[in-house]
């Protein structure tokens, strides 16, 4: 089975839980195991929060895009924005942020929850792109897997 969807969202804080709920709903309907869905939804929330915070100037029409691919045993999610992108090497957390820090933990969380992570700049219009994938488990009662 293969499913994909794409969202074009305004850079507003309210878009983060919306993207997360849409992903969780789609994965529940498709029959993805709740633990896999939860990990991916947390990683998606972190990537979306980064796009909202860093994804462009104070332009109220600035937006970002979320695309999710569910293909067999793998889910791939990509979040891209129209901001300045990364100006140096691929960002790697240099140090562990304190547990009570409000910023600086997002990319580390994504790396912990996903199997593969790519962080870079979009090639066509500028901006950053964070993509990650995870091997998922399916519920045993998943009707979409019955053949």
C-alpha positions as CSV (number, residue, x, y, z in Angstrom):
1,X,0.0,0.0,0.0
2,X,1.2,3.5,-0.8
3,X,-0.3,6.8,0.4
4,X,1.0,10.4,0.2
5,X,-0.3,13.8,1.1
6,X,0.9,17.3,1.1
7,X,0.0,20.4,3.1
8,X,0.7,24.0,2.4
9,X,0.6,25.8,5.7
10,X,1.0,29.4,6.9
11,X,3.9,30.1,9.3
12,X,1.7,30.3,12.3
13,X,1.9,28.4,15.6
14,X,-1.6,27.0,15.1
15,X,-0.4,25.1,12.0
16,X,1.9,22.8,14.0
17,X,-0.8,20.9,15.9
18,X,-3.0,20.8,12.8
19,X,-0.2,19.0,10.8
20,X,0.4,16.7,13.7
21,X,-3.3,15.8,14.0
22,X,-3.7,15.2,10.3
23,X,-0.7,12.8,10.3
24,X,-2.0,10.9,13.4
25,X,-5.4,10.6,11.8
26,X,-4.1,9.4,8.5
27,X,-1.8,6.8,10.2
28,X,-4.6,5.6,12.5
29,X,-7.0,5.2,9.5
30,X,-4.3,3.4,7.5
31,X,-3.6,1.0,10.4
32,X,-0.1,2.1,11.5
33,X,0.9,0.9,15.0
34,X,0.4,3.7,17.5
35,X,4.0,3.8,18.7
36,X,5.3,4.4,15.2
37,X,2.6,7.1,14.7
38,X,3.5,8.8,17.9
39,X,7.3,8.9,17.2
40,X,6.6,10.4,13.7
41,X,4.1,12.9,15.0
42,X,6.6,14.3,17.6
43,X,9.3,14.5,15.0
44,X,6.9,16.3,12.6
45,X,5.9,18.7,15.3
46,X,9.5,19.6,15.9
47,X,10.2,20.1,12.2
48,X,7.1,22.2,11.8
49,X,7.9,24.3,14.8
50,X,11.4,25.0,13.3
51,X,9.7,26.1,10.0
52,X,7.4,28.4,11.8
53,X,10.2,30.0,13.9
54,X,13.0,30.1,11.3
55,X,11.2,29.7,7.9
56,X,11.2,33.3,6.6
57,X,11.0,36.9,7.4
58,X,8.1,38.5,9.2
59,X,6.0,38.2,6.0
60,X,2.5,37.2,7.1
61,X,2.0,35.3,3.8
62,X,5.1,33.2,4.3
63,X,4.3,29.5,4.3
64,X,5.9,26.1,4.6
65,X,5.0,22.7,3.1
66,X,4.7,19.2,4.7
67,X,4.7,16.1,2.6
68,X,4.3,12.6,3.9
69,X,4.8,9.4,2.1
70,X,3.6,6.1,3.5
71,X,4.9,3.3,1.4
72,X,5.0,-0.3,2.6
73,X,7.0,-0.4,5.8
74,X,8.4,3.1,5.6
75,X,7.1,6.5,6.2
76,X,9.0,9.5,4.9
77,X,8.1,13.1,6.0
78,X,9.5,16.3,4.5
79,X,9.1,19.8,5.8
80,X,10.3,22.7,3.7
81,X,10.1,26.4,4.1
82,X,10.9,29.6,2.2
83,X,13.2,31.1,4.6
84,X,17.0,31.8,4.3
85,X,17.9,28.2,4.7
86,X,21.1,27.0,6.3
87,X,24.2,29.2,5.6
88,X,26.9,26.8,6.9
89,X,27.4,23.1,7.1
90,X,24.5,20.8,7.9
91,X,23.4,21.7,11.4
92,X,24.5,19.3,14.1
93,X,23.8,20.0,17.7
94,X,27.1,20.9,19.3
95,X,25.9,20.3,22.8
96,X,23.0,18.9,24.7
97,X,20.4,21.5,25.5
98,X,19.3,21.6,29.1
99,X,16.2,19.6,29.8
100,X,14.3,22.7,30.7
101,X,15.4,24.6,27.6
102,X,12.6,26.0,25.4
103,X,14.8,26.0,22.2
104,X,17.6,24.0,20.7
105,X,16.4,20.5,21.0
106,X,14.2,20.0,17.9
107,X,16.8,18.6,15.4
108,X,18.2,16.3,18.1
109,X,14.7,15.0,18.9
110,X,14.0,14.3,15.2
111,X,17.3,12.4,14.9
112,X,16.4,10.3,18.0
113,X,12.9,9.4,16.7
114,X,13.6,8.7,13.0
115,X,15.8,6.1,11.3
116,X,17.3,8.5,8.7
117,X,17.4,12.3,8.7
118,X,18.4,14.7,6.0
119,X,18.8,18.5,6.7
120,X,19.7,20.9,4.0
121,X,18.5,23.6,1.7
122,X,15.8,23.4,-1.0
123,X,17.3,23.4,-4.4
124,X,14.6,25.4,-6.3
125,X,13.4,28.3,-4.3
126,X,15.6,28.8,-1.2
127,X,14.7,27.8,2.2
128,X,15.4,24.8,4.4
129,X,14.3,21.3,4.2
130,X,14.2,18.6,6.9
131,X,13.3,15.1,5.8
132,X,13.2,12.0,7.8
133,X,11.9,8.5,7.6
134,X,11.1,5.6,9.8
135,X,10.4,1.9,9.4
136,X,6.8,1.6,10.7
137,X,4.9,-1.3,12.2
138,X,1.3,-2.1,11.3
139,X,-1.5,-3.1,13.5
140,X,-2.4,-6.8,13.0
141,X,-6.0,-5.9,12.3
142,X,-5.2,-3.5,9.5
143,X,-7.7,-4.0,6.7
144,X,-5.6,-2.2,4.1
145,X,-2.9,-4.9,4.4
146,X,-5.3,-7.8,3.7
147,X,-4.9,-9.0,0.2
